Structure formats: C-alpha cells, structure tokens
C-alpha cells in the first residue's frame, strides 16, 4: 500500500512539473510570436521589445501592428494582391532590422538614426493605410489599378530612401574600417634620440718649466 501511494505521489509531481514546463514553453512561443513583425518570420529584435517603452521598441511594435492590420484586411486576398503584401512585409522587415542595428549605436549617434527610421515607419504606415483605404472603396477595375499603382509608387520611394540611408551608413562604416586598418599597418615613429651630455673638458698637459716642475725640483 505504501509503495502504491508513493508511486501515485511521484506520478502527480511529474504531471505538475510536466504541465509547468509545457506552460512555460507555450508562453515563450506566444511571446516570440507577439514580437514578430511578419507572422511566421522571426524578428531580430530582442524579446524585451515586446513590452519595452524605448523609442525603438515602440516603433518595432508599430511595424508589427501595421503589417497585421493589412493582413487582416480580406480585400488583399480577394483581389489577389499577394505581391503588394509581400512588398509591404519585406519593407517592414528591413526597417525592423535597421531599428535593431540603430539601437546598439553609441548614444551620440543613436538618436539621429532612430529619427530617420521613425520617418520610415510613418511612411510605411501611411502607405499601408492608403492602400487599404483605396482598395476598400474602389468599385471599378480602373480605380483599383490606380490605387495599387499609387501605393506601389509610395512603397518604392520608401524603399529607395531606406536603401540610400543604408548605402551612406555602409560607406561610413567602410571608411572607418579602412582608417582603422591603415592605422594598424602604419609603423610607429622611431623613438626620438636622447641628447648625450658633452664629455668633461680634459686639462692640457703641463708645459716644461711650469710651476709644477719647479715644485717637484
């Protein structure tokens, strides 16, 4: 009887532990999913951004909200706008990656980088809102094509602006890297030779018939 009770207790404890582990795994999975910009595609952003109040974390969550809002609009599927949705998601992911990189910059450069990326987030939100509104009210093929074309132009302009900023950053990073390598390859200057003090003066030899000769005689 005692063995039976002990066995039941062990099974009960194991069940509680297993339930706790499963719950923890499920919570981590759900937390990671909430942190995604595009559902099903992991974000490079740290998990803490899901609830942080920093500028970069808030912009990260705004990107996710904008993409999810577009995905929840049934007109994208009804009208076969998969290419436009993919372009929106790709741009959102690219901006998110830039946010993660900007967050690790020194304080002297971080604010300027975040300012630029906040502009890109606003532009992406506007592009998504404009496309959703336009395709929702379009009642003819011509109106739909015009709405999609306008949204495509806006999205291409945003992608071009982001690519330009990235090119400048890469150029600056490359310049810094070259300067660092040049500094490493340049040999240090030779040490400055130390000035030796002049030797002490040597007394000239005594001449014959001098006072020293008279003294010795």
NORJO-V114694 format. One record per backbone hydrogen bond with DSSP energy under -0.5 kcal/mol. NH is the residue of the N-H (numbers start at 1). CO is the residue of the C=O. E is the energy in kcal/mol with one decimal. If there is no record, write none. Layout:
BEGIN
<<NH CO E> <NH CO E>>
END
This chain:
BEGIN
<<5 1 -2.3> <6 2 -2.5> <7 3 -2.6> <8 4 -2.4> <9 5 -2.5> <10 6 -2.3> <11 7 -2.3> <12 8 -2.4> <13 9 -2.6> <14 10 -2.6> <15 11 -2.3> <16 12 -2.2> <17 13 -2.7> <18 14 -2.8> <19 15 -2.3> <20 16 -2.3> <21 17 -2.5> <22 18 -2.4> <23 19 -2.4> <24 20 -2.3> <25 21 -2.6> <26 22 -2.4> <27 23 -2.3> <28 24 -2.4> <29 25 -2.3> <30 26 -2.6> <31 27 -2.5> <32 28 -2.5> <33 29 -2.3> <34 30 -2.1> <35 31 -1.1> <36 33 -1.2> <38 41 -0.6> <39 37 -0.5> <41 38 -2.4> <42 40 -0.5> <49 46 -1.7> <50 47 -1.7> <51 48 -1.5> <52 48 -0.9> <58 54 -2.3> <59 55 -2.5> <60 56 -2.1> <61 57 -2.1> <62 58 -2.1> <63 59 -2.1> <64 60 -1.7> <65 61 -2.4> <66 62 -2.4> <67 63 -2.3> <68 64 -2.6> <69 65 -2.2> <70 66 -1.8> <71 67 -2.5> <72 68 -1.9> <73 70 -1.3> <74 72 -0.6> <76 73 -1.1> <77 73 -0.5> <77 74 -0.6> <78 74 -2.4> <79 75 -2.4> <80 77 -0.9> <81 76 -2.8> <85 81 -2.1> <86 82 -2.6> <87 83 -2.1> <88 84 -2.2> <89 85 -2.5> <90 86 -2.6> <91 87 -2.1> <92 88 -2.2> <93 89 -2.4> <94 90 -2.1> <95 91 -2.3> <96 92 -2.2> <97 93 -2.3> <98 94 -1.7> <99 95 -2.2> <100 96 -2.1> <101 97 -2.0> <102 98 -2.8> <103 99 -2.1> <104 100 -0.6> <104 101 -0.9> <105 102 -1.6> <109 106 -1.6> <110 106 -2.1> <111 107 -0.9> <113 109 -1.7> <114 110 -2.6> <115 111 -2.4> <116 112 -1.9> <117 113 -2.0> <118 114 -2.4> <119 115 -1.5> <120 116 -1.4> <121 117 -2.3> <122 118 -2.3> <123 119 -2.2> <124 120 -2.4> <125 121 -2.6> <126 122 -2.3> <127 123 -2.4> <128 124 -2.6> <129 125 -2.6> <130 126 -2.7> <131 127 -2.3> <132 128 -2.8> <133 129 -2.5> <134 130 -2.5> <135 131 -2.6> <136 132 -1.3> <137 133 -1.5> <138 134 -1.3> <144 140 -2.1> <145 141 -2.6> <146 142 -2.3> <147 143 -2.3> <148 144 -2.7> <149 145 -2.4> <150 146 -2.4> <151 147 -2.2> <152 148 -2.5> <153 149 -2.4> <154 150 -2.0> <155 151 -2.4> <156 152 -2.7> <157 153 -2.1> <158 154 -1.9> <159 155 -2.5> <160 156 -2.5> <161 157 -2.2> <162 158 -2.4> <163 159 -2.5> <164 160 -2.1> <165 161 -1.9> <166 162 -2.4> <167 163 -2.3> <168 164 -2.0> <169 165 -2.4> <170 166 -2.6> <171 167 -2.3> <172 168 -2.5> <173 169 -2.8> <174 170 -2.6> <175 171 -2.4> <176 172 -2.5> <177 173 -2.2> <178 174 -2.6> <179 175 -2.5> <180 176 -2.1> <181 177 -2.4> <182 178 -2.8> <183 179 -2.2> <184 180 -2.0> <185 181 -2.3> <186 182 -1.6> <196 194 -0.5> <210 207 -1.3> <213 210 -0.6> <214 210 -1.6> <215 211 -1.7> <216 212 -1.6> <217 213 -1.3>>
END
